[in-house]
Amino acid sequence: MSDQIQFKLTAAQRDLLLETIPLPPDLRRPISIAVNRGKKFEITLSIEQMEAMADLLENSADQETNDRAANRILAVCDIFDEILDDYYDQKSPAIDNVGKSTGKVVVFRVAMEGTDDIWRRIAIRSGQTLHDLHEAIFKAFERFEEHLYSFYLSNATTSQFRKRFEGAEYTHPYNLEEMGGPAADRDVFDASQTRIADLKLKPKQKITYLFDFGDSWWHDILVEQVEQPAEKGPYPRILERHGDSPPQYPPFEEEDDADFLDDDDFVDEDEK
């Protein structure tokens, strides 16, 4: 039996679904019979219904010609997307990271694409993995929401757009699973199973790193030092920060930062 998700919508958000969106019967019924709990309606849907609703809302917003109406639909769509994201995060299996804090130290300089003013120097032990390096970069640039990623060992920079993809790719294990696993006809490997020592890196070698396949945060990584002695304490460690970290998501413009979830935002002007 599919997992069931219970959540709440305001009266205006529920009305938007019932009156604006062409809901099929299996989605309309649970919305229409929702129990009123004070100022909100309590609704229960299966995961499949939640996914179908999110897709339907996104498609409806794309087809809506009125910007205000589209924004109201997207605001409700965001509710379903956030609930689904939380569900998937809880269901995702733990990553089997083989990294251990052993071996010599390798020092990387990780710079944001297109600028030499924002970079981090990170030290990691050779027994740790590229997934450990990803987590160190994630922390170094003060990010808060995880996404898929890949490292490309093409010895190229992000400015060499075509060449950056020519080398072996080491990616998030979930992405590798979506791709169908390793294949003989392509050099794609699991970053959580790849130790730094396995790469046999040399000083001045270049690596490109992509975080978040949607927003595409590209980084240039330079191998600065290898075979360095390890000091006491945990690794990876951030040795140096240069430049402010850009926000993971750009801030909304003031005119776009309206609270779409207030009931008034879901009422047509001629109904006010």
N, C-alpha and C positions, 0 to 999 in steps of 0.2 A: 504493500500500500504506500502511496506517495506521502511524503511529509506534508503536514498541514501548517500553514502560517497564519497566525492571528495578529491583526493590526487594527489601527483606528484611522478614520477619516472624519473631517469636519462635515457638517451637513452640506455646505457649499461644494466641497470636493466630491462628495457622494453624488450630489445632484448633477455636477458636471459630467460624471461618468454615465449616469442614467439618461441625461437629456441631450448630451452633445456627442457622445461616442457611440458608434454603431456596434453595440455589444452583442455577441452571439448569446443564445439562451443559457449556455453553461456558465457564462460570466455574469450575465444580467441577474440571474436568480439570486446568487449569494449576495450580490450588492443590494438588491431590492429588499431582501428579507433581513438585512443587517439590523442588529439590536442597538437601539439608542441608549448610550451610556452617558448621560449628562449632556455635554456639549459635543460629543463625538459618537460616531457609529462604529461598533465593533464588528469586524468582517473576518471571515475565515476562508482562505483559498488554498488550494494545493499548490505545490511548487510549479507544476505545469501550467496551472491557471495564472499564477503570478507572472511567469515568463510570457505567456500569451498576452496578458494585459499590458505588460511593459512594451512589447512589440507593437501592439495595437495603438497605444498612446503615442509612441514615437512616430508611427506612420501617419496618424491623424494630425499630429503637429506639423509634419512635413507638408501635408496637403492643405493645411489651413492658410488662407491668404491674409487674414487679419493678424498682425503681429501680437496684439494684446491677447487675442484668443489663443494663439499658438503658445504664448508664454504660460498661460493658465494651464494648458494641457501638459506642457513640459514640466511644470511645477509638480503636478500629480505624478507624472512619469518618474520624476526624480525620487519620489517616495518609494515606488515599487523597485526602482534600481538599487536604492540604498538597502532596502530589506533583503533583496536577492544577494547583493554583495556580502552582507553580513552572514547570510546563510551559507554561501559558498566558502567564505573564509573559515567558518566553523567546521565545514565538512571536508575541507582540503586536508589530505594526509600530511603528516609532518615530513619535512624534507630530510632525506637520508644523506646528510652531509658527512663525508668521510674525513673532513679536515681535522687535524690535531696540531696543537701548538708545539711543534717540534721542528728541528732543522735550523739552517741558517736563515738570515733575514734578507729580504729583498725590499728595496725602496722604490716606490713609484711616485711620479709626479702626475697628478690627474688634473687636467685643465678643461674648462668648459669650451665647447666648440666656438670658434670665431673670435676668441679673445685670449690674450695672455695675461689679463688682469685678474682672473678668477681661477685659482688653482689650489689644490691641496697636496701635501706631501704625506704619503702613507707608507708605513712599514708593516710588513707581514712576514710570517715565517713560512719557509718552503714546504712544510708539512701541512699547511692550511690550503684551502681551495679558492678557486675563482669565485665561488659563492660567498666565501668569507670576505674576499676583496670587495664584492658587490655590496655587502652589508656595511663595510667600512666606508665606502664611497657614499652610500645612502645616508649614513650618520654624519659624515664630514660635510655634506651639502645641506644638512638640516631638513631632510625630506621627512614626510610623515605618512604617506600612503604608498604601500608597495605596489609595484607593477612588474611585468616581465622585463627581461633584459637579455642582452647578448654581448659577448666580447668577440672581437674579430682580430685574429693574429695574422694580419696581412703585411705588417711592417709599413703601414701607410698612415697618413693623417686624415682627419675628417675632410680636409680641403680636397683630397684626392678621392672624389665621391665614388667612382667606379672601382678603383683599386682597393678601397677599404673592405669590399666584400669578397675579395679573391682568396684570402687565407681561410684557415679553419675557423669555424664558429663554435663558441662555447656558450650555451644558453641555459636559461632557467629550466629546471627539470619539468615543470608543468608545460612549458612551451615545447620542449622536446616530445612530451607525451602527445600534445596536440598535433605535432608534425608526424606522428606515427613511429617515433623512436629512431635510433641511429639507422642509417642506410648506407650500403656500400657505395652508392653513386654520389654521395655528398659528404663533406667533412663537417658534420655537426655533432657536437658532443655535450654531455651533461656537465655543467659548470660545478655542480655539487660533488661530482665524482672526479674532478680534475684538480690535482694538487699543483701548487705553484712549481714544485720541483719537476713535475712531469713535462713542463713546457720548455725546460732547458733555456731559460731566458739569458740574454746577454745585455750588457750595458748599452744604452742608446737605442735599444730595440723599441719599436713603436707598436702600440695596440690601440684600437678604437673600441669604444664602449658605448652601447646604446641602452638607455633606460627609458622605459615607457614607450611601447610601440605606437601609442596613439599620439602623444605630444612630442615624441622624438627628441629626447635630451641626449645629444651626442657629446662625447668627451674624447679628448686626446690623452692617451696615457704613454708616458715615457719611462722606460726602465732606467733608473739612475744608478742603482748599486745592486750587486748580487753577492752572495756568499759572505754577508756581514755577520759578525758575532751577535748573538741574541743577548739582550739585557734581561734582568729580572722583571717580572710583571707580565700582564696580559698583552696579547697581540690578536688582531691587528691594532695598530695605534696611529693616531694622527699626529704627525711630527710638526706640521706647519700649515697654517691657513693664510691665504692671500686673497683679499677681495671678499665682498659680501656675497652670501649665497642668494641666488635669485629665488623668488617664491616658486614653489612647485607648481602652483596654479596662479595665473595672473589675476589680480584683483578685479572685481567687477567695476565697470564705470558707474558713477553715482546714479545715472538714470536707469541702469540695468539692475541696480541693487535693491529693487523693490521687494517687499515681503509678499511673494506671490501666494503664500499660504494663508494670509488673512482672508476671512470670508468675503470681505468687500471686494477683493481682487477677483473673485469668481462670479460676481454679479454683474450682468450687463448694465451699461449706463442707463438704458431706458427703464430698468427695474428699480433704480435707486430713488 
